[in-house]
């Protein structure tokens, strides 16, 4: 007879061992999230049962799963399959932003009385677009999406250390229109093996996260509107600050890190007074809010006019009461319509979350003065069409006029092959590399803290969504940082991929622990500044630091786009 166990929902689980139950009971249970007011809380007897099962299942090193007391209630996590990490998924950090809370700053989460079994990811937020490599493992999309996840190592968490573990808080990318925490490539359990606690959070996107409106401004005590998605991020880090000690973390040693829009968010959070004192270090991967023509964030008044004009055109009214009562699907359909294109719903300069443009805040030294590690990949924006040498020179003259010769000096086009490479370099620089460079450059001038810069240059093998020979593409580095290469579909992993992932995980974790990525067995990573010769760590099959060979490119772009931005 196979073993038969009872799940939390009362269903029979046949043929499962107690050890299976510890790590994967979530696959058998049907508990709902607390917000849905179903039978979602664990009876106290189930807690005892799970504890006894897990202890009995691991005779060599018993793992005792105990509820964690938060400021809003108790949660119980589940062991990862290797029994080394406890995962707590779908923990609400703010009230559901529904009804009257649509387009309001995140509000405190209601307290719960019983134990929340944090076994499943919360729903990802409503999306505005899709990418083939962005696959979610949750029940979303939903407006009710303000949840976070915690991965805490078992051994170090259970030790009697007086100082908690360093904490790494991840912010996903997706252009502020897509993204979520339940993607396999963002699984925090592997980084947690290295002695850190990993947290990831959902935040509102698109029109739900960033619409500005004069009625919203009028009802706001801060006289501001928009930036609700960024406020969600700050609320999540605030939650970490208040609660992470209960998981074994050190609330004074929090590192925020993100990629693309997540990296842009990192650069913004450093400049916002709302996040002052919440974190000690920051990592940005391919993205910053210092763009090619200065900040592209709209002033609040401009955003209000554009957003309400669009609503009037599409819905026949921009009245807030009407918009708050529109079904989610109608808002999504309208925001994605091509017949009446919506404004770009993204961060704005609202006078509250951001008192000025991000470039100006950094130039004035008003950002957080903390260690920062950042960089980008070698092929951020692959070409759609390939130019000839002649067509590339024509485009240079059109875009840079009298300064075209200076442009061609750093993006040469003597042959068609050279023009193709220069066009690809310029495409990536214009898309995101230059903004990231500008951010790191600004930090070297006003931060008064160490800056470390990298260039990810390992060409990966083909996978289900990326052909061979593409080069290091935008978002390529995520699985390397998270140690999740095995979760990239159809990737034939090579020894050099494994080795680089090991390096990057340890660099990132070392930085989170001490503010310095260096450590035993790793190539030396110098700080990025004039005194070091602008050293950049090249992350490749054979990683090494070298002086910045691309500096002339970015200085030229800065001279051009800096003028346009009134720099």
C-alpha positions in Angstrom: 0.0 0.0 0.0 1.4 3.4 -0.9 1.6 6.0 1.9 -1.4 8.3 2.2 -1.2 11.7 3.8 -3.7 14.5 4.3 -3.0 17.9 2.7 -3.9 21.2 4.3 -7.1 21.3 2.2 -8.1 17.9 3.4 -7.3 16.1 0.1 -5.6 12.7 0.1 -1.9 12.7 -1.1 -1.0 9.2 -2.2 2.5 7.8 -2.6 4.2 10.9 -1.1 6.9 10.5 1.5 7.1 12.9 4.5 10.2 14.5 2.9 8.3 15.2 -0.2 5.6 16.8 1.8 8.1 19.2 3.5 9.3 20.6 0.2 6.4 20.3 -2.2 3.2 20.1 -0.2 2.2 23.2 -2.1 1.6 21.2 -5.2 -1.2 19.2 -3.4 -2.9 21.9 -1.4 -5.6 24.2 -2.6 -5.4 27.0 0.0 -6.5 30.4 -1.2 -4.8 33.7 -0.4 -6.1 35.5 2.7 -7.7 38.3 0.6 -10.1 35.9 -0.9 -11.5 35.0 2.5 -11.5 31.3 2.0 -10.2 28.6 4.3 -6.5 29.6 3.9 -5.1 29.6 7.4 -3.3 26.6 8.8 -4.9 25.1 11.9 -2.5 24.9 14.7 -2.5 21.1 14.6 -1.3 21.2 11.0 1.7 23.3 12.1 2.6 20.6 14.6 2.0 17.9 12.0 4.3 19.6 9.4 7.0 20.1 12.1 6.9 16.4 13.1 6.9 15.3 9.5 9.9 17.4 8.5 11.8 16.4 11.6 11.1 12.7 11.0 11.9 13.0 7.3 15.4 14.2 7.8 17.1 12.0 10.3 20.6 13.5 9.8 19.6 17.1 10.3 16.0 17.7 11.4 14.5 20.8 10.0 11.9 22.4 12.3 9.5 24.6 10.4 8.1 27.2 12.7 5.7 30.1 12.0 7.3 33.5 11.6 5.7 36.4 13.4 5.3 39.5 11.3 3.7 42.8 12.1 0.6 41.7 10.3 0.3 38.0 11.4 2.1 34.7 11.3 3.4 32.9 8.2 4.7 29.4 7.6 6.9 28.7 4.7 7.9 25.5 2.8 11.3 23.9 2.3 12.8 24.0 -1.1 13.5 20.5 -2.6 17.1 20.5 -1.4 15.9 21.2 2.2 18.4 24.1 2.5 16.1 27.1 2.2 12.7 28.0 3.5 10.6 29.8 0.9 7.8 32.1 1.9 5.7 33.1 -1.1 2.8 35.4 -1.7 3.0 37.4 1.6 0.9 40.6 1.3 2.9 43.7 2.1 0.1 46.2 1.4 -3.7 46.2 1.1 -5.2 45.2 -2.2 -5.3 48.3 -4.4 -8.9 47.8 -5.4 -11.9 50.1 -5.7 -11.2 53.4 -3.9 -7.6 52.2 -3.4 -7.0 52.1 -7.2 -4.4 54.9 -7.9 -3.6 55.5 -4.2 -0.3 55.0 -2.4 0.0 51.5 -0.9 -2.0 51.2 2.3 -1.2 49.0 5.4 -2.1 45.3 4.9 -5.0 44.1 7.1 -3.8 41.9 10.0 -4.7 38.2 10.0 -5.4 36.2 13.1 -4.3 32.7 12.1 -1.2 31.3 10.3 -0.8 32.0 6.7 0.7 29.1 4.7 2.9 31.0 2.3 3.3 28.2 -0.2 2.3 29.9 -3.6 3.4 33.0 -5.4 0.8 35.8 -5.3 -0.8 36.9 -8.6 1.4 39.0 -10.9 0.1 42.5 -11.5 -1.9 43.3 -14.6 0.4 43.4 -17.6 0.5 45.6 -20.7 2.3 43.5 -23.2 4.2 40.2 -23.1 7.6 38.7 -23.8 8.1 35.1 -24.8 10.8 34.5 -22.2 8.6 36.0 -19.4 6.7 33.0 -18.0 4.8 33.3 -14.7 4.0 30.6 -12.3 1.1 32.1 -10.4 -2.7 32.7 -10.6 -2.5 36.2 -12.1 -2.8 38.7 -13.6 -4.7 40.7 -11.0 -5.0 44.1 -9.5 -4.7 42.3 -6.2 -1.0 41.7 -6.6 0.9 43.5 -3.8 2.7 40.5 -2.4 6.4 39.6 -1.8 8.5 36.5 -1.3 11.3 35.6 1.1 13.9 32.9 0.7 15.8 32.3 4.0 18.7 29.7 4.4 17.9 27.0 6.9 21.2 26.5 8.6 22.2 30.2 9.0 18.7 31.2 9.8 18.5 28.7 12.6 21.9 29.6 14.1 22.3 31.7 17.2 24.2 34.6 15.5 23.7 37.9 17.2 23.8 39.7 13.8 21.3 38.8 11.1 22.0 37.8 7.5 22.5 40.3 4.7 19.3 40.9 2.7 19.0 41.3 -1.1 15.7 42.8 -2.3 15.1 42.2 -6.0 13.1 44.5 -8.3 12.1 43.0 -11.6 12.2 44.6 -15.0 9.8 44.9 -17.9 9.6 48.6 -18.9 7.2 49.4 -16.1 4.5 47.6 -18.2 5.3 43.9 -17.6 7.0 41.7 -15.1 6.4 39.6 -12.0 8.2 37.7 -9.2 7.1 34.2 -10.1 9.4 33.7 -13.1 11.8 30.7 -12.7 14.8 32.8 -13.6 14.2 35.0 -10.5 14.0 32.1 -8.0 15.9 33.3 -4.9 16.7 29.9 -3.4 20.1 29.5 -5.0 21.4 32.9 -4.0 20.2 32.1 -0.5 22.6 29.1 -0.4 25.4 31.7 -0.1 24.3 33.1 3.2 21.9 35.9 2.3 18.1 36.3 2.5 16.5 37.1 -0.8 13.3 39.0 -1.2 11.3 39.9 -4.3 8.1 42.0 -4.6 5.4 42.7 -7.1 4.6 46.4 -8.0 1.8 48.0 -10.0 2.5 48.5 -13.7 1.3 50.6 -16.6 -1.8 52.7 -16.1 -2.5 51.1 -12.7 1.0 52.0 -11.5 1.7 55.4 -13.1 -1.4 57.3 -14.2 -1.3 61.0 -13.2 -4.6 62.9 -12.8 -5.5 66.3 -11.4 -8.2 64.8 -9.2 -5.7 62.3 -7.8 -3.3 65.2 -7.1 -6.1 67.1 -5.4 -7.0 64.2 -3.1 -3.3 63.6 -2.2 -2.0 65.1 1.0 1.3 65.4 -0.8 -0.4 67.1 -3.8 1.1 64.5 -6.1 -0.1 61.7 -8.4 1.5 58.9 -10.4 4.4 56.8 -9.2 2.2 54.3 -7.4 4.4 51.5 -8.7 7.5 53.1 -7.2 5.6 53.7 -4.0 4.8 49.9 -3.9 8.6 49.2 -4.2 9.3 51.5 -1.2 6.4 50.0 0.8 7.9 46.5 0.2 11.4 47.6 1.3 9.8 49.2 4.3 8.1 45.9 5.0 11.5 44.2 4.8 13.0 46.8 7.2 10.3 46.1 9.7 10.0 42.3 9.4 13.2 40.7 8.1 14.7 40.2 11.5 12.0 37.6 12.1 13.4 35.6 9.2 17.0 35.9 10.5 17.9 39.0 8.4 19.7 42.2 9.3 17.5 45.2 8.7 20.5 47.5 8.7 22.2 45.6 5.8 19.7 45.6 2.9 20.8 45.7 -0.7 18.3 46.6 -3.4 19.1 45.1 -6.9 17.2 45.0 -10.2 17.5 44.6 -13.9 16.2 46.9 -16.7 13.2 48.8 -15.3 14.2 47.2 -12.0 17.6 48.8 -12.3 16.0 52.1 -13.3 13.9 51.8 -10.2 17.1 51.3 -8.1 18.5 54.5 -9.5 15.3 56.3 -8.7 15.0 54.9 -5.2 18.4 56.2 -4.4 17.2 59.7 -5.3 13.8 59.7 -3.5 13.4 61.1 0.0 10.7 58.4 0.6 13.4 55.6 0.6 16.0 57.5 2.7 17.7 55.1 5.2 15.9 52.0 3.9 18.9 50.2 2.3 22.7 50.2 2.6 23.8 49.2 -0.9 22.5 49.0 -4.5 23.1 47.0 -7.6 21.8 48.0 -11.1 21.8 45.7 -14.1 21.2 47.5 -17.4 19.1 50.5 -16.7 19.0 53.9 -15.0 16.8 57.0 -14.9 19.5 59.2 -16.6 18.6 59.0 -20.2 20.1 60.0 -23.5 18.4 63.4 -23.6 18.2 63.8 -19.8 15.4 62.4 -17.7 12.5 61.1 -19.8 10.2 61.2 -16.8 7.3 63.6 -17.4 6.7 66.6 -15.1 3.5 65.8 -13.1 1.5 68.6 -14.8 2.4 67.4 -18.2 1.5 63.9 -17.3 -1.8 64.9 -15.9 -2.7 66.7 -19.1 -1.7 63.9 -21.4 -3.4 61.2 -19.3 -6.7 63.0 -18.9 -6.8 64.0 -22.5 -6.4 60.4 -23.5 -9.1 59.3 -21.1 -11.5 61.9 -22.5 -10.7 60.7 -26.0 -11.1 57.0 -25.3 -13.9 56.9 -22.7 -15.6 60.2 -23.3 -14.8 61.3 -19.8 -11.7 61.6 -17.5 -13.7 61.8 -14.3 -11.9 59.9 -11.6 -15.0 58.2 -10.2 -15.7 56.8 -13.7 -12.2 55.5 -14.2 -12.0 53.9 -10.8 -15.1 52.0 -11.5 -14.1 50.7 -14.9 -13.4 47.0 -15.2 -9.8 46.0 -15.4 -10.2 44.5 -18.8 -11.6 47.7 -20.3 -8.7 49.7 -19.0 -6.1 47.2 -20.3 -7.8 47.1 -23.7 -7.9 50.9 -24.0 -4.3 51.3 -22.8 -3.0 48.8 -25.4 -5.1 50.0 -28.3 -3.3 51.1 -31.4 -6.1 53.1 -32.8 -6.0 55.6 -29.9 -2.5 55.2 -28.5 -2.2 55.8 -24.7 0.5 58.0 -23.2 3.6 56.3 -21.9 2.5 55.5 -18.3 5.7 55.6 -16.4 7.3 57.5 -13.5 6.8 61.3 -13.3 8.4 64.2 -11.5 5.7 64.7 -9.0 7.3 66.9 -6.4 6.8 64.2 -3.8 8.5 61.0 -4.7 10.9 62.9 -6.9 11.5 66.6 -6.1 13.3 67.2 -9.4 14.5 65.3 -12.4 16.8 62.4 -11.5 19.8 63.7 -13.4 19.5 67.0 -11.5 19.2 65.2 -8.1 22.4 63.2 -8.8 24.2 66.3 -10.1 23.3 68.1 -6.8 24.4 65.1 -4.7 20.9 64.6 -3.3 20.9 60.8 -3.8 21.9 58.2 -1.2 25.6 58.1 -0.6 26.1 54.3 -0.6 28.2 51.7 -2.4 26.8 50.9 -5.9 27.6 48.1 -8.3 26.3 48.4 -11.9 26.8 47.6 -15.5 25.3 46.2 -18.6 25.6 43.4 -21.2 27.4 43.6 -24.6 24.4 43.4 -26.9 21.6 45.3 -25.2 19.7 46.0 -28.4 20.2 43.7 -31.4 19.7 45.2 -34.9 16.5 44.8 -36.8 18.0 46.0 -40.1 21.7 46.1 -41.0 23.2 49.3 -42.4 25.9 49.7 -45.0 28.8 52.0 -44.4 27.2 54.6 -46.6 23.8 54.4 -45.0 25.3 54.5 -41.5 27.3 57.7 -42.4 24.1 59.3 -43.8 22.3 58.5 -40.5 25.1 60.0 -38.5 25.0 63.2 -40.5 21.2 63.4 -40.1 21.3 62.8 -36.3 24.5 64.7 -35.3 24.9 67.3 -38.1 28.2 69.1 -37.8 29.3 66.7 -35.1 28.9 63.6 -37.3 32.7 63.3 -37.7 33.0 63.1 -33.9 30.3 60.4 -33.8 32.1 58.4 -36.6 35.4 58.6 -34.7 33.9 56.5 -31.9 31.4 54.5 -34.0 33.5 53.9 -37.1 32.0 52.8 -40.4 34.9 52.4 -42.8 33.5 49.1 -44.1 30.0 47.5 -44.1 31.1 45.0 -41.4 32.4 47.8 -39.2 29.2 49.8 -39.8 27.1 46.9 -38.7 29.1 46.5 -35.4 29.0 50.3 -34.8 25.2 50.3 -35.4 24.7 47.5 -33.0 26.9 49.3 -30.4 25.0 52.5 -30.9 21.6 50.8 -30.7 22.5 49.3 -27.3 24.0 52.6 -26.0 21.0 54.6 -27.1 18.6 52.0 -25.6 20.1 51.6 -22.1 23.9 51.4 -21.9 24.5 55.1 -22.0 21.9 55.8 -19.3 23.5 53.2 -17.0 27.0 54.7 -17.8 25.6 58.2 -17.0 24.3 57.0 -13.6 27.6 55.4 -12.6 29.5 58.4 -13.8 27.3 60.7 -11.7 27.9 58.5 -8.7 31.7 58.8 -9.0 31.3 62.6 -8.8 28.8 63.1 -6.0 28.2 59.8 -4.1 31.4 59.7 -1.9 31.1 55.9 -1.8 32.6 53.1 -3.9 31.3 52.4 -7.3 32.0 49.1 -9.2 31.3 48.7 -12.9 30.9 45.5 -15.0 30.5 44.6 -18.6 28.8 41.2 -19.2 30.3 39.8 -22.4 29.9 36.0 -22.5 27.9 34.9 -25.6 25.4 32.3 -24.3 24.3 29.2 -26.1 21.0 29.1 -27.9 17.8 28.5 -25.9 14.1 28.3 -26.7 13.7 32.0 -27.0 17.1 33.2 -28.2 19.1 32.0 -31.2 22.8 31.1 -31.2 25.2 34.0 -31.9 22.9 36.7 -30.5 25.6 37.7 -28.0 24.9 38.7 -24.4 21.4 40.0 -24.8 19.3 42.3 -22.6 18.2 40.2 -19.5 20.8 37.5 -20.3 22.5 38.1 -17.0 19.5 37.3 -14.7 19.9 33.5 -14.6 23.7 33.9 -14.1 23.1 36.2 -11.1 20.4 34.0 -9.6 22.2 30.7 -10.2 19.2 29.6 -12.2 20.8 28.5 -15.5 19.1 25.1 -15.2 15.7 26.9 -15.4 16.4 28.5 -18.8 14.4 26.4 -21.3 16.5 24.3 -23.7 19.8 26.0 -22.8 22.7 23.6 -23.3 24.8 24.8 -20.4 28.6 24.8 -20.9 31.3 24.7 -18.2 32.0 28.4 -18.8 28.4 29.3 -18.1 28.5 27.4 -14.8 31.8 29.1 -13.9 30.6 32.6 -14.7 27.4 32.1 -12.8 29.3 30.9 -9.7 31.5 34.0 -10.0 28.7 36.5 -10.4 26.6 35.0 -7.6 29.6 35.3 -5.3 30.5 38.9 -6.4 26.9 40.0 -5.9 26.6 38.3 -2.5 30.0 39.6 -1.3 28.9 43.1 -2.3 25.6 42.6 -0.4 27.5 41.5 2.7 30.3 44.1 2.8 29.9 46.7 0.0 32.9 45.2 -1.8 32.4 42.4 -4.4 36.0 41.0 -3.9 36.7 37.8 -2.1 38.8 34.6 -2.1 39.1 32.8 -5.4 37.7 35.7 -7.5 39.5 37.9 -10.0 40.3 41.3 -8.4 37.6 43.9 -9.1 38.9 47.5 -8.6 36.6 50.4 -7.9 35.5 52.5 -10.9 37.0 56.0 -10.8 39.6 58.1 -12.4 42.3 57.1 -9.9 41.9 53.4 -10.9 42.0 54.3 -14.7 38.2 53.7 -14.9 38.5 49.9 -14.4 35.7 47.8 -15.6 35.2 44.1 -14.7 34.6 42.1 -17.9 32.5 39.1 -17.0 33.3 36.4 -19.5 34.7 32.9 -19.7 37.9 34.4 -18.3 36.8 37.4 -16.2 39.2 40.3 -15.7 39.3 44.0 -14.9 40.4 46.3 -17.7 40.5 50.1 -18.2 37.3 51.3 -19.9 37.9 51.1 -23.6 34.5 52.6 -24.4 34.9 55.8 -22.5 35.4 58.0 -25.6 32.0 56.8 -26.9 30.1 57.8 -23.8 32.0 61.1 -23.4 31.0 62.0 -26.9 27.3 61.1 -26.3 27.4 63.0 -23.1 28.7 66.1 -24.8 25.8 65.8 -27.4 22.9 64.7 -25.3 24.0 66.6 -22.2 23.6 69.8 -24.2 20.1 68.8 -25.3 19.2 68.2 -21.7 20.5 71.5 -20.6 23.3 70.0 -18.6 
